[in-house]
Amino acid sequence: MLVSVKSVLFRELVKEVPSTTYATHGLYMYPAKFIPQVVRYVINNYTSPGDWLFDPFAGYGTVAVEAAITGRNCVLWDLNPMLHLLASASVYSGPLTLKDLYVDFSYPEPFHPRWSNITYWHPREFYEVLSRAWGYWHNEVEDRLKPLVAVPLLKMTRYFSFSDEKIAKLYRSKYAEEKVQRLLSTSWKSKMTEMYWDYAKEVVDKVNEYQGYGPKPVEIIVKASDERVFTGRYVVVDSMTEKLDRDVNVLVTSPPYLQAQEYIRSFKLELAWLGFSGSFISSLTAHEIPYKEVREGYISSRTYEALKKEVERLNHDKLLKLYVSYFNSLAMFLNNNHERVRNAIAFFVGPVKIRTTRIPIDTIVKEHLEYLGWKHEVTLVDTIVSRRLFKSEVNPATGLEDERTPTEHLVIMRRAA
C-alpha cells in the first residue's frame, strides 16, 4: 500500500539548492516567501526542460529564478505590483557592474510620492534627500536597470524611515523611532549614500552569482497589478477571476494563508516611492485573500463543510467570513484554471489554527481537486525552520491570539488518466 503522506525536510531533500537565499532569491525581504527547495523538488520530479510552470500567487518570483536556472518557462501572476520589479531584478541576464547602479542624491528634480501618508514615515530632513534620489531613479535610470537600482534604493529608503526595517510588515516601532533620532544626530547623509552603495554591491554580487548558475534563455510571462498613470486606469490582477490563456505543464504555488498577513500593506512605502498613488494602493487591498469577500458556492469538500460548522459555533462573524471567503476564493481560482494544467498541481500550504482547531488547508484543497477530477499522489509535510513574517500577539486578520504554524504541506495532485 502506498503511503500518501510523508514527512520530509526539503532543505535536505533537494541537495542542489544550497540555501533559501542562493543566487538572487534573497535580493529583497518578502513575507512568507516560497522557498526554492520546494519549487526545485517539483521541477525535478514533475517537469522536463522546456515545460511551462504556473504560479498564480507568485509574490517575490521564486518560481522565475528556479525556472530560468533549470530551463523551464513560466507564467507568474500576483496582485502586488512588486512582482514586476523583483522578478525582473532576479532574472537579469545582462552584464552588470557597480557603476551601472549610480544614483545622484543631489538630483535637482525631486520626486514626491502621491501618497498622503509619506511624511508620517520619513522625517523632513531624510525626505528631502530621498526625494532627490528617487527623482533621479524616475527620470534618469534606464528602464532595463530600473529594477536593479530600485532594490538597494528601497532598502536604504526603508532604513531611513520610521519603519522597522527588520520586519517585512510596514510597522512603526519604538526601535525605529529611536533609530531615526540617532541618525539625525550623526552625519546621516554620508551614511545614506554609503548604505546605498553597500546594498548596490550586494545586488551586483547576487546577480553575478545567479548568472554563474547558467540560467537558460526561457520565456517568463509576468502579470501583476499596475497603474496606467497617463490614462488614470487601474490594472488589478486578481487570481480569483483571471483565466489562463495557454496550457501549462505544472501549477506550483504557495497561496496566502487563511489568517494571512496583509501583503499590500507590507509594501505601501515601497509602492509609493515607485510611483503608485495612494488611491491605487488602497484599491489593491480590497482584492487580497482572505480580505476580499467571496460568497459560498465554489468549493466542494467534506472537510470544509465539517470545519465550517465548528467555526460557526465560535459565534465570531469575522472568522466565519474569512473562512468562507478564503476557501471559496481558492476554489474559484481552481475552477477557472485547472483544465489548463496538463500534468500536476502542487500546492504548498500550512495548517493554520483557528482558536484550538488546526485547519488542514491541504486536505480541503485536495478534496476539491478530487471533485474536479484530479488524483492525489502524495502530501509532503515539511517542518518550518525559519520565517520572516511579522510576529504579533494578535493576528490582524482575525483579532485573535496569533500562533505560528509549525509545518507546511506540499500536496501534489496528478491529472487523472
N, C-alpha and C positions, 0 to 999 in steps of 0.2 A: 504494500500500500504506500503510495506517495505521500510524503509529508508536505502539507500545503502552507505551513507557517514555520519559518526558520529564524533563529537568532544569528545575527552577523555583526561584524564591525567593518563598515565599508572602508574605513581608513586602512585596515589590514587586508581586506579582501581585494582591493584594487591597488596593487603594488606600484604600478607605473605612474600613479599620481602621487608625487612626493609630499604634498601638503595641500591644505584647503586654499592657500594663498599663492600657490606657484604661478608662474607665467604672469598674466595680467588679472588674475582673479581677485587680487587684493588692492586694486587701484583706489577704490573709494569705499567707505563704510556703507553697508546696506543692511537693514534689519532682516533677520531670518533668511539669510542668503542660502540658496541652493548649493550644497557642497559638490565640488566637481567629481568626487569619487562616485557618487550616485549616478550622475549623468554618464560618466565613463563606463560604469558597470552595464548600464542599459545599452550604450553604444556597442560595447564589446559583445554582448550576448544576443542582441536583437536587431542589429543592423549590419549592412555591408557598405564599403566605400561607395560614395555617390548617392546613398539613400538620403531621404528627407526626414528631418526631425521637426517636431512642432511643440513649442512651449507657449501656451496662451496666457500664462502668468509669469512672464519672463524676468521681471524685476531687474536685477543687475545685468543679466545677459550671460550667465554661466554657460548655458547651452551653446551660445555662439562661439565661445572660446574653445570648448571641447569639440564642437563640430568642425571648426577650422583645423584644429590640430590633427584630427583623425580623418579628415577628408569627407565629411558629411555636409550636406546642405541643410539649411534650417529656416523655419518661419517663426518669428517671435512677435508676440503681442503683449502689450501692457497698457494699463490705464495711465501710468506715470510717465510723463514726458522725459524723465531722466533716462529711460531706456535708450533713446536715440543717442544721447551723449555717451553713456557708459559702454554700450555695445560697440559704438564706433571707435572709442579710445582703446577698448580691449582687443580689437582685432585689426589694429592699424598695421598696414603692410609696407609702408614706405620707409626709407632711411630716416633716422631721427637723431638729432644731436641737441645738446642743451641750448644752443643759440636759436634753435627753431621755436623755443618756448619763451622768447623775450616778451616782457610786458613793461610798458612805460608807466610808472607810478606818479608821474607829473603830467600826464596827458592833459592837454588844455580843454577837452570837451568831455566833461564828466557825464556819466550815465546815472540817471535817477530811476530806481525801480518804481513800477506802477503798483505799489502795494502800500497801503496806508500804515501798516504796522512796522515798516522797515526801521524807523528811528527808535522803536522800542527795543530793537535787538542790537543796535550799534550806538555808542556814544558819538557825539557830533565830530570829535577830532578824528576818530577812526573812519567814520562815514565819508568825510571829505576826501581822504586819500583813497579809500576803496572805490569810491565813485569814479575817480580818475583812472584807476587801473582797469575797472570794468568798462569805462568809456573806450579805452584802447582795445580791449577784447572785442567789443561790439563793432567797432569801426575799422580796425586795422588788421586784425589777425585773419589769415587766410582760412577759408571755410574748411579745408582739409585738416588744418591744425587746431581749429577751434575746440573740438572735444578734448584734445590732449592738453591744451593750455588751460582749459576750464577746470580740470581735475586739481592741479595744485592751487589754482586761484580760489576755488571753492573751499579747499581745506584751510587755506590761510584765512579766508573770509570768515569761516565758522569759528576759528580760533580767536579772531579779533572781534568778538561779539559777546553778548550776554548769554549765548547758548553754550551749554556744556558739550564741548566737542568730543568728549569721551563716550557720549551716549548718542546712539543713532537718532533717537527721537529728538525733535526740537523742544528743548527744555531749558528754562532759565533757572539755574540752580544757584545756591549760595556760593558754591565753589566758583562758578562762572563770574558772579558779581565781584568777588574778591580778586579774581584773576584780572578783570578789567581795571580795577583800581590799582593793582600792582603795575600793570603795563603802562598806565597813564603817568606813573611816577618815574618811568625809565625813558631811554631813547627808543621809543616804541616803533618809530618809522623805520629805523635801520633794522630792527628785529623783524618787522613786517616783510621787508624785501629779502632779508636773509632767509626767513622761513619759506617764502615763496620759492626761492631757488633751491632750497633743500628738498622741498616737495617735488619740484620740477625734475631734479636729478633722479628721484625715486621713480618718476614716471618713465624717464628715458631708460633707466636700468630695467624696469619691469617689461617695457615694450621690447627691448632687445632680448630679454630672457624669453619672452613669448615667441619672438621670431626665431630664436635658437631651437625651438621645438619643430621647426619646419612646417608651419601651417600651410595647408593646401589652398589653391585658388577656388574656393567654393562660393556658392550663392547664399547670401544671408539677407532675408527679407524681414525688415523691422517695421512694425506697425504699432505706433504709440500715439497717445493724445498730443495735440498740437494746437497752437493758436495762430490763426492767419491774421497778422497784425493789420495788413493793408485792406483786408476785406471785413475785418471785425467778426470773422467766422470762427467758431469753436469746433475742432475735430476731436470728439471723445471716442476713444477706443474702449468699448465695454465688451469684454469677452463673453458676457451673457447673451448678447444679441448679435455679435459678429458671426459671420459664417465663412469657413474656409472656401477659397476659390480654386483649390488644387488638391490633389491627393497627396498624402504624406505616408511614410512607412511606419513611423512610431510617434506617438504622443508621449512626451515625458515632461512632467511638470510638478511643481510644489505650490499648490494654491494657498491663499491666505487661510489661516486657521479660523475656527469658529469664533474664538474670542481674540481676534487678531488685533495687533497694534494698528494705528492709523497711518498708513504708508504715505499718503499725500501730505498729511500734517507734518510728518517727519522731514519732508523736503521743501516746506514752504519757503524757507530762507534761500535755499539754492535756486528754486524755481523763480523767485522774484529777481535775483541778480542775473539770471539767464535771460530775463526779459519778459516773462509771463506776467500778465496782470493779476491783481488780487481777485477780481471777479472770475477770471478763468480758473485760477487755482481753487477757489471756493466751489466752482461748478463741478470740479472733479470729485470732491469729497462725497457728493451725493450718489456717486456711482460705485463707491467702494464696497467690497464684500467684507463683512456682513451687514454694513450700514444701509445699503440700498434695499428698500422694501420689495420683496418678491412674494407674490401670493402662492398658496398651495396649488398643486395640480401638475407639477412637473416630475416629481420623483416617485419611484416605485421601489420600496424597501421595507421589509417586515421590521427590521431593527429600527429604522427611522420612526415608524409608527409606534412601536413599543416604547421607545425612549421619549417620544413626544408626549405620551401620556404622563410619564414621570416628570417632565418639565412643566406640564400643565398643573400638576399637583403642587408645584412650588409657589403658585399664585404670584408669579413675577412676570408681569406683562412684557417688560423689556427683554428678558431672557427668552421667552417664548417667541417673540417677534424675531429676534436674532437667529434662533434655532431654525425656524421655518424659512426665513429669508436665505440663510446660508445654504442649506441643503437643496432648496429649490433653485437657487442660483447655479450651483454646480450641475444639477440635473438639466437645467435649461441649456447650459453650455454643451453638455454631452449630447443631449438630444439633437442640437443643431449641427454638431460636427463629427460625431463618432463614425458616421458612414464614410467619411473621407480618409479615415485611418485604415491602412491596408493590413498591418501586421500586429502591432502590440500597443497597449496603453499602459503607461507606468505612472502611477500617482504616488507622490511622496508626502505623507501627512502624519500628524501626531494625534493620539487620543487625548484631547483636551478634557479638562474636568469642569463640570457644572455642579457647584455645591459638592456633593460627595460622590457624584457619578461620573465615571470616565465615559466620554462619548467616542465610540470607535468609528471615526470618520472613514477609515479604510474599509471597514466591513459594510458600511452604508453605501459607499461608492461602488464596492464590489457587487453588492446585491442589485443596485440599479443597472450596472453594466450587464449583469447576467440577464436582467429583464430585457435589455436591448439586444441580447443575442450573443454576448461575449462570454468567454470561458475563463474562469480563474485558474492561473497557472501556479502562482506562489505569492506569499506575502513575506518579505524580509524585514525583520524587526531589528533596528539599529539603535544602540544606546547613544543619547546625545552627550557628546564630550564637552562642548563649549557652545556659548551662544552670545550674540551681541544685542539681543533685544533689550529694550528699556525695562528695568526691573522696578516694579512698584508694588505697594501693599494692596492697592485696589486696581482691578483691571478696568481700563477706560471703556471697554465695550459693554460691560455689564454692571459696573459699580460694586461688584462683589470682590471678596478677597482673592488676590492673584496667586496662582500656583503654577510653577514651571512644569512643563510636560517632560517626562523622563525618557521617552523613546520616540522614534519616528519610524513609520512603517511604509515600505515600498510595496504597494500592491500592483501586481503585474497581471494583466488580462490579455488573452490572445483571441483573435478573431476565430469564431467557431467555424469548423470545416463545413 
